Amino acid sequence: MEIKKENKVVDFLKRYGVYVVVGVVVFAVALTFTLLATLNSSVQTGVDNANFVMPMTDASIVKDYSDTNLQYNETLNQWEAHMSVDLTSESSDVFAVLGGTVTSVDYQYLDGYIVTIDHGNGFVSIYSSLAENVDVEENDRVSAGQKIGSASESASGELEQGAHLHFTLMLNDEYVDPNDYLNLQLK
């Protein structure tokens, strides 16, 4: 009489095969959802239903945002990251891109006259190279599209660009690309 020796793997699969298959399926579904969530994640602005307006009417980009490729600054004769977008327009008027509170009106030699607006939830916009006679004061409440000043040549660090707006967006103290929020590339 011969005794059959069963393979341990076959024996295991006979006993627990259903559990193995269910485990693999659950893992595959969880992995799929995780990957889809990562691929479809959107940039959180921290501002509910934010409707951005352009900071200038019919603006053209003089120098675009770049956090990875260095750009040459002709005025300072150096290569640098450009964490803002420089805009120019036939009209020099500059507008708030969202409603918020003016947290500062300042002057710095390289950046010129600067207006900073806090939009809440960590979102801040910064408007540099403005003319001296800005239209807002610290603690003023502004609405989206409200004129806050005029573009000028006050930024001595970018004189070669002529009159322009040096526009910066920040979220939770991190620079963000304004192109992600405004239709700048259509200009």
Secondary structure, DSSP 8 states (H G I E B T S, - for coil): -------HHHHHHHHHHHHHHHHHHHHHHHHHHHHHHHHT-----SSTT-----SSTT-EEEE--EEEEEEEETTTTEEEEE-SEEEE-SS-EEE-SS-EEEEEEEEETTTEEEEEEEEETTEEEEEEEE-SS-S--TT-EE-TT-EEEEBBS--GGGGGG-SBEEEEEEETTEEE-GGGTS-GGG-
